[in-house]
């Protein structure tokens, strides 16, 4: 075995342990040797591994840079299998950046190459990644379709690990649909296979997913039990990222039981590990969770501090959807602390970011509807705050903007009508002044309340009824 290969193997070993910085160090040494001896295949391998290392650190832009260099070399030397792997890795990198459309493009290229060269395992992997991409777009029906194709090929080629992974992904799909019982069924199948083949990391993930399933059912004690099993395995195999994930889930479980002291303890442990291993995405998640606990304690100053840190990391990583969520959380903090104007600014930012992300879906109108429905709380918070600030006309415009978006998407789906015009921009009360000529009643439902606007001879009034 050559010196370069030895560095490569050491890097892969540290990668498996979650020590991505050390892995990157060894892969850089492998790359240096490959360049020195003119080994193009080895150079490509090093770029691929470096990309995976930076992806593990959450630095997706750097990861994409290395995967593109790997792709270039694979094409140069005619390595179709390597080209497919590069497309796969690029897809994962763009998914990490939140550019799901680009991610799907690369995973489809990976799928095409896998079919061309008869790589059934690669085809299976591509279907799994496509399913994950559609899951990220909230198109759970399409995600289930691809994850079932992943499962079918795994069964065909006898890939037990692939079967387990597919069951886990299907469980996550059904969990996102709110069908927690079906999700738990799939996660138990994943767990059974992981135990059968001795895949401890998969076993840990299955326990974590089962915990999330029971959390969704409101059985928080059972959820905590599974998250503790996930934590135990993560510690056993030295999976620091998994350990952090388990702490975060345990924090959420204890928060649901109103044991906020314990929740804060676990979220701080999650945060500590994320910083230790350089997991910026995990660090942001921990800040967000800590902010949520302090929000529940009505300590809004502390909640704002943590949610601002969550927002900062989301911006740094280019996570537009996470940025929108962080703005929504900050809006809630400022709203309940009585600072409505600042709350309004954050809610505006959240809705704008959601509209921008929604716009990237272009003509995929069913995705747009699912995307907006999943984030409707931000839209509701915006018009409610506008109404509280006596911005009655603008509040009505926000409500109507949502209706227009949904109606236009439905018309395009059912009747293939062309787009009338952009509905994504913010609207002001001036927009409706010339449109209101007769008496009109507009309703909006929020939980157990009905909010209503009445227009009469150019005048607008608002009210609510429980």
Helices and strands as residue ranges (DSSP letters): H 3-16, H 20-37, H 40-56, H 60-76, H 80-96, H 100-116, H 120-136, H 140-157, H 160-176, H 180-197, H 200-216, H 220-237, H 240-256, H 260-277, H 280-296, H 300-317, H 320-336, H 340-359, H 365-374, H 376-388, H 392-415, H 430-433, E 440-446, E 449-456, E 459-465
